[in-house]
Amino acid sequence: MLLLRGMVRMDMARRLNAYRVLSLALGSLALVGWGAFADLRAELAQLKASQDQLLAERTQQQEAVVDLIQLQAKLVSAREELAALADRRQQATAQAAAVQQDRTELTKLLEGIRTKAPQQR
């Protein structure tokens, strides 16, 4: 009977040690799990911040593209206006040359009339 009690006590001691080891192991695993969870949350927060930054950069680039398209449209308009002004300048130059030629002819005619007028008196 004494031997049986010793075995029961010994068995209880082993059980207690086994429970302690098991508790320590489960506690350690829980701590490791919570640590990994905290690391994952930190990494997720960092990824979210990177995503937000990339979205902001994408928005800026889209706005820059819109600005570029507007500038290109203005450039096309300015080129068309410049071409129209060049045509008008060419027409004005041609008209000025014609007026100058008419003026030269009228001046010659007037001089001819003036030179004939004193001779007729």
C-alpha positions as CSV (number, residue, x, y, z in Angstrom):
1,M,0.0,0.0,0.0
2,L,2.8,2.3,0.8
3,L,4.3,1.5,-2.6
4,L,1.0,2.4,-4.2
5,R,0.8,5.7,-2.4
6,G,4.3,6.5,-3.5
7,M,3.4,5.7,-7.1
8,V,0.3,7.8,-6.8
9,R,2.3,10.6,-5.3
10,M,5.0,10.1,-7.9
11,D,2.5,10.0,-10.6
12,M,1.0,13.3,-9.2
13,A,4.4,14.9,-9.2
14,R,4.9,13.8,-12.8
15,R,1.5,15.1,-13.7
16,L,2.2,18.4,-12.0
17,N,5.5,18.7,-13.8
18,A,3.9,17.7,-17.1
19,Y,1.1,20.3,-16.5
20,R,3.7,22.9,-15.6
21,V,5.7,22.1,-18.8
22,L,2.6,22.1,-20.8
23,S,1.4,25.5,-19.3
24,L,4.9,27.0,-19.9
25,A,4.9,25.7,-23.5
26,L,1.3,26.9,-24.2
27,G,2.1,30.3,-22.6
28,S,5.3,30.6,-24.6
29,L,3.4,29.8,-27.8
30,A,0.7,32.3,-26.9
31,L,3.3,35.0,-26.4
32,V,5.0,34.1,-29.6
33,G,1.6,34.2,-31.4
34,W,0.7,37.6,-29.9
35,G,4.2,38.9,-30.9
36,A,3.7,37.6,-34.5
37,F,0.2,39.2,-34.5
38,A,1.7,42.5,-33.4
39,D,4.4,42.3,-36.1
40,L,1.7,41.6,-38.7
41,R,-0.4,44.5,-37.5
42,A,2.6,46.8,-37.7
43,E,3.5,45.5,-41.2
44,L,-0.2,45.9,-42.2
45,A,-0.1,49.5,-41.0
46,Q,3.1,50.2,-42.9
47,L,1.6,48.7,-46.1
48,K,-1.5,50.8,-45.6
49,A,0.6,53.9,-45.3
50,S,2.5,52.9,-48.5
51,Q,-0.7,52.3,-50.3
52,D,-2.1,55.7,-49.2
53,Q,1.1,57.4,-50.4
54,L,0.9,55.6,-53.8
55,L,-2.7,56.6,-54.2
56,A,-1.8,60.2,-53.5
57,E,1.0,60.1,-56.0
58,R,-1.3,58.5,-58.6
59,T,-3.9,61.3,-58.0
60,Q,-1.1,63.9,-58.5
61,Q,0.0,62.2,-61.7
62,Q,-3.6,62.1,-63.0
63,E,-4.0,65.9,-62.2
64,A,-0.6,66.5,-64.0
65,V,-1.9,64.6,-67.0
66,V,-5.1,66.7,-67.0
67,D,-3.0,69.9,-66.8
68,L,-0.7,68.6,-69.6
69,I,-3.7,67.9,-71.8
70,Q,-5.1,71.4,-71.2
71,L,-1.6,72.9,-72.0
72,Q,-1.5,70.9,-75.2
73,A,-4.9,72.2,-76.2
74,K,-3.8,75.8,-75.5
75,L,-0.6,75.2,-77.5
76,V,-2.7,73.9,-80.5
77,S,-4.9,77.0,-80.2
78,A,-1.9,79.3,-80.0
79,R,-0.4,77.7,-83.0
80,E,-3.6,78.1,-85.0
81,E,-3.8,81.7,-83.9
82,L,-0.2,82.3,-84.9
83,A,-0.8,80.8,-88.3
84,A,-3.9,83.0,-88.7
85,L,-1.9,86.1,-87.7
86,A,0.9,85.1,-90.2
87,D,-1.7,84.9,-92.9
88,R,-3.1,88.3,-91.9
89,R,0.4,89.8,-91.9
90,Q,1.1,88.4,-95.3
91,Q,-2.2,90.0,-96.6
92,A,-1.4,93.3,-94.9
93,T,2.1,93.3,-96.4
94,A,0.7,92.6,-99.9
95,Q,-1.9,95.4,-99.4
96,A,0.9,97.8,-98.2
97,A,2.9,97.0,-101.3
98,A,-0.1,97.6,-103.5
99,V,-0.8,100.9,-101.7
100,Q,2.8,101.9,-102.0
101,Q,2.7,101.2,-105.7
102,D,-0.5,103.2,-106.1
103,R,1.1,106.0,-104.1
104,T,4.2,106.0,-106.3
105,E,2.0,106.1,-109.4
106,L,-0.1,108.9,-108.0
107,T,3.0,110.9,-106.9
108,K,4.4,110.6,-110.4
109,L,1.1,111.6,-111.9
110,L,0.9,114.6,-109.5
111,E,4.4,115.6,-110.4
112,G,3.6,115.3,-114.1
113,I,0.5,117.5,-113.6
114,R,2.5,120.1,-111.6
115,T,5.2,120.3,-114.3
116,K,2.7,120.7,-117.1
117,A,0.7,123.3,-115.2
118,P,3.4,126.0,-115.1
119,Q,4.2,125.4,-118.8
120,Q,0.6,126.1,-119.7
121,R,0.4,129.5,-118.0
